[in-house]
Amino acid sequence: MDYFLAVQAFNRIVETGSFVKAAAQLNLHPNVVTKLVQTLESHLRVKLLNRTTRRVTLTSEGGVYHERMSRVMDQWLEVESEIAVSHAAPRGKVRVDMGTTIATHLVIPALPDFHARYPHVKIDIGASDRTADLATEGIDCVIRGGTLQDSALIARRLGSLEFVTCAAPAYLSAHEELTHPAQIEQGHTLVRYFFTSSGKPSTIAFSRDGERVTVEGDYVVAVNDSNAFLAAGIAGLGLIHTLRFMAQPHIDAGLLVPVLEDWSADANTISVVYMPNRHLSVRVRAFVDWLVELFKNHPQVLP
């Protein structure tokens, strides 16, 4: 029995909840993964998994085994990686998921630098505003904004991004001048952003001199994509509250005008996130380190 591969297959089944998905991530046939787990169970003389046509669950012994062996495998792979990194250039494929704004405005324009450093590494980017599932989708890492909801994941801070509230000149000329965020609820229109996963709209929280005001506002159009959100603001469909680095070129061109600049909104913390029991390979570690450097040196990213 290939004990290393058998334990790796078992861990991936637990993470993904599927023999088929685990096999795909390990580039093995599902029958091979099934045989590996059966052989592992025979070797240990215990049943690790309960399997039905619809789901896979851990037995009590399987839960203990997974908890212990996840740490062992992670340490094993970390030692191998540390030894290998000084002898071999990173190569292979990195799967990363990020929002369309981060992808199109920050990461993709800088990728020629990464490719020059690591010519044998391919980057597969999932660019959307949805929240990807690292375990079930076989994604190596994701770039996420805001507070990390899943405490089981590891987050490495990249920096923070400033927000700006703005609108097209035509919209502002047709509406009362804004001096206080509360006015947004009285005669003004927002372009509303709603989250794909929940359908819930985003809100805006403004602060000044100890006063904090949260507004939702009325709207005539709502979108779930950051690029569409910006386009709606430029078209004069309402006020938008968006990342400054995204809006700044359009502000400089006179297509958008900032408002309520004496009020502040919480910056959006950006992190690169990965699973604790999925060891960072040499190529993924190289990409994560490069992201940290990229964001640290970018003029639009705050510490």
C-alpha positions in Angstrom: 0.0 0.0 0.0 1.2 3.5 -0.8 0.5 4.7 2.8 1.2 8.4 2.0 -1.2 8.5 -0.9 -3.9 6.5 1.0 -3.9 9.0 3.8 -3.8 11.9 1.4 -6.8 10.4 -0.4 -8.7 9.9 2.9 -8.1 13.5 3.9 -9.3 14.9 0.6 -12.4 12.8 0.8 -13.2 14.3 4.2 -12.5 17.9 2.9 -14.6 17.6 -0.2 -17.2 15.2 1.0 -16.8 13.1 -2.2 -14.7 10.3 -3.6 -15.1 11.7 -7.1 -14.0 15.2 -6.1 -11.0 13.9 -4.1 -10.0 11.8 -7.1 -10.1 14.7 -9.4 -7.9 16.8 -7.1 -5.4 14.0 -6.8 -5.5 13.2 -10.6 -6.6 9.7 -9.8 -9.4 7.5 -11.0 -12.3 7.2 -8.4 -11.8 3.5 -8.3 -8.2 4.0 -7.2 -9.3 6.3 -4.4 -11.9 3.8 -3.3 -9.3 1.0 -3.2 -6.8 3.2 -1.3 -9.3 3.9 1.4 -10.4 0.3 1.6 -6.8 -0.8 2.0 -6.2 1.8 4.7 -9.2 0.6 6.6 -8.1 -3.0 6.4 -4.6 -1.9 7.6 -6.0 -0.1 10.6 -8.8 -2.7 11.1 -11.4 0.0 11.6 -14.0 1.7 9.5 -13.1 5.3 8.8 -16.0 6.4 6.6 -19.7 5.7 6.3 -20.6 5.8 2.6 -24.0 6.0 1.0 -25.1 6.9 -2.6 -25.7 10.5 -1.5 -23.1 11.4 1.2 -19.9 10.4 3.0 -19.5 10.9 6.7 -16.8 10.1 9.2 -17.1 7.4 11.8 -16.0 8.3 15.3 -12.7 6.5 14.7 -12.4 8.3 11.3 -12.9 11.7 13.0 -10.0 11.0 15.4 -7.8 9.7 12.6 -8.5 12.6 10.4 -7.8 15.2 13.1 -4.4 13.6 13.9 -3.3 12.7 10.4 -4.1 16.1 8.9 -1.5 17.6 11.2 1.0 14.8 10.5 0.5 15.1 6.7 0.8 18.9 6.9 4.1 18.7 8.8 5.4 16.0 6.4 4.7 18.1 3.3 6.1 21.2 4.9 9.4 19.5 5.6 9.6 18.2 2.0 8.7 21.6 0.6 11.3 23.4 2.7 14.0 21.0 1.5 12.8 21.1 -2.1 12.4 24.8 -2.4 16.1 25.4 -2.4 16.8 22.8 -5.1 13.9 23.2 -7.6 12.2 26.1 -9.3 8.4 26.3 -8.7 6.4 24.7 -11.5 2.9 23.5 -12.1 -0.5 25.2 -11.7 -2.0 27.4 -9.0 -5.8 27.8 -8.7 -6.8 31.1 -7.1 -10.1 32.8 -6.8 -10.7 36.6 -6.4 -13.1 39.4 -7.0 -13.3 40.8 -10.5 -12.1 44.2 -9.3 -9.0 42.8 -7.6 -8.3 40.6 -10.6 -8.7 43.2 -13.4 -7.2 46.3 -11.6 -4.5 44.9 -9.3 -3.4 41.3 -9.9 -3.7 40.6 -13.7 -1.8 43.8 -14.7 1.1 42.7 -12.5 1.2 39.1 -13.6 4.0 39.6 -16.2 6.3 40.3 -13.3 5.3 37.0 -11.6 5.7 35.1 -14.9 9.2 36.6 -15.4 10.2 35.3 -12.0 8.4 31.9 -12.2 8.1 31.0 -15.9 7.0 27.4 -15.2 4.0 28.3 -13.0 0.6 28.6 -14.5 -2.1 30.7 -12.8 -5.8 29.7 -13.1 -7.9 32.7 -11.9 -11.5 32.4 -11.0 -12.6 36.1 -11.2 -16.1 36.8 -9.8 -17.8 38.4 -6.9 -19.0 35.1 -5.4 -17.5 33.3 -2.4 -15.6 30.2 -3.5 -15.4 27.1 -1.4 -11.7 26.1 -1.1 -12.3 22.5 0.0 -14.9 21.4 -2.4 -13.6 23.2 -5.5 -9.9 22.3 -5.1 -8.8 26.0 -5.0 -5.3 26.6 -3.6 -6.0 30.1 -2.2 -8.5 33.0 -2.5 -8.2 36.7 -2.1 -11.0 38.0 0.1 -12.1 41.3 1.5 -13.5 42.0 5.0 -13.5 39.9 8.1 -12.8 36.2 7.7 -16.0 34.3 8.6 -14.5 30.8 8.7 -12.1 30.5 11.6 -10.9 27.2 10.2 -9.1 29.0 7.4 -5.7 30.8 7.5 -5.6 34.4 6.4 -2.5 36.3 5.5 -3.1 40.1 5.4 -2.4 41.9 2.2 -3.4 45.4 3.2 -6.6 47.5 3.1 -8.5 49.4 0.5 -10.1 52.8 0.9 -13.7 53.6 -0.1 -15.1 56.7 -1.8 -18.7 57.8 -2.3 -19.3 59.5 -5.7 -21.7 60.1 -8.5 -21.8 61.4 -12.1 -21.9 65.2 -12.5 -25.3 65.0 -14.2 -26.8 63.1 -11.2 -25.4 65.6 -8.7 -26.6 68.6 -10.7 -30.2 67.2 -10.5 -30.2 66.5 -6.8 -29.7 68.4 -3.5 -26.1 68.9 -2.4 -25.1 66.2 0.2 -23.6 67.5 3.5 -24.7 64.6 5.7 -25.1 60.9 5.0 -28.7 60.9 6.4 -29.7 62.9 3.3 -29.1 59.8 1.2 -32.3 58.4 2.7 -34.2 61.6 1.7 -34.5 62.2 -2.0 -31.3 60.6 -3.2 -30.8 57.3 -5.1 -28.1 54.7 -4.6 -26.9 52.2 -7.1 -27.3 49.1 -4.9 -24.9 46.2 -4.7 -26.3 42.8 -3.6 -24.4 39.7 -2.7 -24.8 36.8 -5.0 -24.7 34.1 -2.3 -27.4 35.7 -0.1 -29.1 38.3 -2.3 -28.8 40.8 0.6 -28.0 44.4 -0.2 -24.9 46.1 1.1 -25.1 49.0 3.5 -22.8 52.0 4.0 -21.5 53.1 7.4 -20.1 56.7 7.7 -18.2 58.1 10.6 -17.2 61.6 11.7 -16.3 63.0 15.1 -17.7 60.1 17.0 -21.0 60.1 15.0 -21.7 56.9 13.0 -24.5 56.8 10.4 -25.6 53.6 8.5 -27.6 54.0 5.3 -29.2 51.7 2.8 -31.1 54.1 0.6 -33.5 53.8 -2.3 -32.4 52.5 -5.7 -33.5 52.2 -9.3 -30.9 49.5 -10.3 -29.1 46.8 -8.3 -26.2 44.7 -9.5 -24.1 41.9 -8.1 -20.9 42.7 -10.1 -18.4 45.4 -9.2 -17.7 46.4 -12.8 -21.4 46.7 -13.5 -21.7 48.7 -10.2 -19.1 51.2 -11.4 -20.7 51.5 -14.9 -24.1 52.2 -13.3 -22.6 55.1 -11.3 -20.9 56.6 -14.4 -24.2 56.3 -16.2 -25.8 58.6 -13.6 -28.1 56.0 -12.1 -27.3 57.0 -8.5 -24.6 57.4 -5.9 -22.1 54.7 -5.6 -19.9 53.7 -2.7 -16.9 51.9 -4.2 -13.2 51.2 -3.8 -11.2 54.4 -4.4 -8.6 52.7 -6.6 -11.4 51.5 -8.9 -13.1 54.9 -9.1 -10.1 57.2 -9.1 -9.3 57.1 -12.9 -12.9 58.1 -13.6 -12.8 60.8 -10.9 -9.6 62.2 -12.6 -11.4 62.1 -16.0 -14.4 64.1 -14.5 -16.8 61.2 -15.0 -17.4 60.8 -11.3 -17.3 63.4 -8.5 -16.6 62.5 -4.8 -19.2 63.5 -2.1 -19.2 63.5 1.7 -15.4 63.6 1.7 -15.4 64.9 5.3 -17.0 61.6 6.4 -15.0 58.4 6.5 -16.0 54.8 5.9 -14.2 51.7 7.1 -11.5 50.5 4.8 -11.8 47.0 3.4 -9.2 44.6 4.7 -7.8 42.3 2.0 -6.3 38.9 2.8 -5.1 35.8 0.9 -6.8 32.8 2.5 -6.0 29.1 2.3 -6.8 25.9 4.2 -4.7 25.0 7.2 -4.6 21.3 6.3 -3.8 21.8 2.7 0.0 22.5 2.7 1.2 25.3 0.5 3.3 23.8 -2.3 6.4 25.6 -3.5 4.4 27.1 -6.4 1.5 28.3 -4.2 3.9 29.7 -1.5 5.7 31.6 -4.3 2.4 33.1 -5.5 1.3 34.0 -2.0 4.6 35.7 -1.2 4.4 37.6 -4.5 0.9 38.8 -3.7 2.1 40.1 -0.3 4.9 42.0 -2.1 2.5 43.3 -4.8 0.0 44.7 -2.4 2.6 46.1 0.0 4.1 48.2 -2.8 0.9 49.3 -4.6 0.2 53.0 -4.1 -3.6 52.5 -3.7 -3.3 49.8 -1.0 -3.1 51.0 2.7 -1.0 49.1 5.3 
